[in-house]
Amino acid sequence: MNFILQQLRKPYGILIPWLALVLLLAGVLWAVCAVGIGGAEQSRAKLELEWNHARQEFTHHKEAHQTWKDLAQVWLALPVERDFAPLALGITEEAKRDRVTLPALSYKTEATPVANTSKGVLQGTMTGRYEDLRRFLYDVETAEELVYIEDLELVRSGAQPDQTLTFNIKIATYLRGEPGKATVQ
């Protein structure tokens, strides 16, 4: 104790209590950093990981919800099975307006792996001038109904009068089943 009192009486002795206080505060700071901040950083990292996981799940949920809305919209755009024959008749009428002949357009339905839906296929030959065929194909592809040209193949033939071309065409659409009528897959 005498040693401490002797040191306190020296000219730099007034700094010793302050130095002790600084060392004590440095020790407290080190303990807080080691225990408090390290634990808080681990806790923050865990919470951030949980937050990212929750945000990813929410994003997937939003995408799934939007997909269901889009699917419902597409489902309503599909023609009903009973409307397939009138659709074929409408395509034939469109061909007549565009001066394209579809002499033997056949239509049939095929099963699909999706419940309560089927694929409607119209196929046959079409003959006409290039400009008329191009207009007809454009009109079919941009029609209000959900139809698409699945296959188009030029038929080789001898000299055609008036520069007419003949194609084998396959037009397809998907049909939704009648409400309340279950289809067996």
C-alpha positions, 0 to 999 in steps of 0.5 A, spaced: 500 500 500 505 504 501 508 503 494 501 505 491 501 512 495 508 513 493 507 512 486 501 517 487 505 522 490 510 523 484 508 528 478 505 522 474 501 519 480 495 523 478 494 519 472 494 512 475 487 512 477 485 514 470 490 509 467 486 504 472 479 506 469 481 506 462 484 499 463 478 497 467 473 500 461 477 496 456 476 490 460 469 491 460 469 493 453 472 486 451 468 482 455 462 486 452 464 485 445 466 477 446 460 475 449 454 481 447 456 483 440 458 476 438 452 473 441 448 478 437 451 477 431 450 470 431 443 471 433 442 477 427 445 472 422 440 466 424 434 471 424 437 474 417 437 467 414 430 465 417 428 472 414 431 470 407 427 463 407 421 466 409 421 472 403 423 466 398 417 462 401 413 468 400 415 469 393 414 462 391 407 463 394 406 469 390 408 466 384 404 460 385 398 465 386 399 468 380 400 462 376 393 459 378 390 466 376 393 465 369 391 458 369 384 460 370 384 465 365 387 460 360 382 455 362 376 460 361 379 462 354 379 454 352 373 452 348 368 447 351 368 440 347 361 442 344 364 448 341 369 444 337 365 443 331 362 450 330 370 452 331 371 447 325 366 450 321 368 457 323 375 456 320 372 453 314 368 459 313 374 463 314 378 459 309 372 461 304 373 469 305 380 468 304 379 464 297 382 458 300 379 451 299 379 446 304 376 440 301 376 435 306 378 438 313 377 432 318 377 433 325 378 429 331 379 429 339 385 426 342 386 425 350 391 429 354 394 428 360 391 434 364 384 432 367 378 434 364 381 437 357 382 434 350 386 436 344 382 438 338 385 437 331 383 439 324 387 436 319 386 436 311 389 439 305 388 447 303 389 450 296 390 457 294 394 462 291 400 464 296 397 471 298 390 468 300 394 462 304 398 467 307 392 471 309 388 465 311 394 463 316 395 469 319 387 470 320 388 463 324 394 464 328 391 471 330 384 469 331 380 470 338 380 463 339 386 459 342 388 455 336 395 454 333 398 451 326 401 445 329 404 442 322 404 445 315 407 441 309 407 443 302 405 438 297 409 437 291 405 436 285 405 438 277 404 444 274 398 448 278 394 453 274 394 460 276 400 459 281 396 455 286 399 451 292 397 445 296 399 444 303 397 439 308 395 443 314 394 441 321 390 446 326 390 444 334 386 447 340 385 444 347 378 443 349 376 444 356 371 438 358 363 440 360 362 442 367 360 437 371 362 431 366 368 428 368 373 425 363 376 418 364 384 419 363 
